[in-house]
Amino acid sequence: MEAKYYSFTTFTIKWWWMWPLFQWHGMMVTIQSKKTHGLLSAKVWNKKLRTYYTLTCWESKEHMLAFRNRKAHLKAMKIHKKLGEAKSVSWLSAFEPYPAECLSRLKTKHRNRVAA
């Protein structure tokens, strides 16, 4: 089975009144993703009131970077620190990961990082 590039992100909104702006940017990013070459699948979910998760599967890292660094997603990244806290991790895998694996990879990557 061919390896694919997975990207997992968690975003926690700081204050409830930022939710509409977060939703607006999320909608614009979703529209962008539907027009993006190389995106194989995208899942979005939340478990806590203000914490959202995304898991995307890409044909390659280059496809993911082309999406991340353009248009609506780039605009969202530029204001994300005003809205809340984002963490992400990416890796190659031949198998789609379970949410628990995604969270474990994220915790491992960000374990020793100090908030700026």
C-alpha positions in Angstrom: 0.0 0.0 0.0 1.3 3.4 -1.0 2.1 5.9 1.8 0.1 9.1 2.0 0.8 12.4 3.8 -1.4 13.0 6.8 -1.8 16.3 8.7 -3.5 16.6 12.0 -4.4 20.0 13.6 -6.1 21.0 16.8 -7.3 24.6 17.3 -8.7 25.9 20.6 -10.6 29.2 20.4 -9.6 31.6 23.2 -13.0 33.2 23.9 -16.5 32.2 22.9 -17.1 35.6 21.2 -14.4 34.7 18.6 -16.3 31.7 17.5 -18.2 33.5 14.6 -14.9 34.7 13.1 -13.3 31.3 13.5 -16.3 29.8 11.7 -16.1 32.3 8.9 -12.4 31.5 8.3 -13.2 27.8 8.6 -15.9 28.0 5.9 -13.5 29.9 3.6 -10.8 27.3 4.1 -13.3 24.5 3.4 -14.3 26.2 0.2 -10.6 26.4 -0.8 -10.0 22.8 0.1 -12.8 21.6 -2.2 -10.8 23.2 -5.1 -7.4 21.9 -4.1 -5.5 19.4 -6.1 -3.9 16.6 -4.1 -6.3 16.5 -1.1 -7.6 12.9 -0.7 -9.8 13.4 2.4 -10.6 15.8 5.1 -12.3 15.3 8.5 -13.3 17.9 11.0 -14.7 17.3 14.5 -14.8 18.7 18.0 -15.0 17.1 21.4 -14.8 20.1 23.6 -16.8 23.2 23.3 -14.1 25.4 21.8 -11.6 22.8 20.5 -11.7 21.6 16.9 -9.6 18.9 15.1 -8.8 18.4 11.5 -7.3 15.3 9.8 -6.4 15.7 6.2 -4.9 13.1 3.8 -2.7 14.3 0.9 -1.1 12.8 -2.1 2.2 14.4 -1.0 3.7 16.9 1.4 4.1 19.4 -1.5 0.3 19.3 -2.1 -0.4 20.0 1.6 2.1 22.9 1.6 0.7 24.4 -1.5 -2.8 24.4 0.2 -1.5 25.7 3.5 0.5 28.6 2.1 -2.2 30.1 -0.2 -5.5 31.9 -0.2 -8.0 31.4 2.7 -5.8 29.1 4.7 -2.9 31.6 4.6 -5.3 34.4 5.8 -6.5 32.2 8.6 -3.0 31.4 9.7 -2.1 35.1 9.8 -4.9 35.8 12.4 -4.9 32.5 14.3 -3.0 33.9 17.3 -5.8 36.4 17.9 -8.4 33.7 17.8 -6.7 30.9 19.8 -4.0 28.3 19.9 -3.2 25.9 17.0 -1.0 22.8 17.1 -0.3 20.5 14.2 1.7 17.4 13.2 2.2 15.7 9.9 3.6 12.4 8.8 3.7 9.7 6.1 1.7 6.5 6.5 0.2 3.8 4.5 -2.8 3.5 6.8 -5.3 6.1 8.0 -4.6 6.9 11.7 -7.2 6.7 14.5 -7.9 9.9 16.4 -6.0 8.5 19.4 -2.8 8.0 17.3 -3.2 11.6 16.0 -3.4 13.0 19.5 -0.5 10.9 20.6 1.7 12.2 17.8 0.6 15.8 18.5 1.4 15.4 22.2 4.8 13.9 21.4 5.7 16.7 19.0 4.6 19.5 21.3 5.6 18.0 24.7 8.8 20.0 25.2 7.8 23.2 23.5 7.5 26.4 25.5 4.7 28.8 24.6 6.0 32.0 22.9 
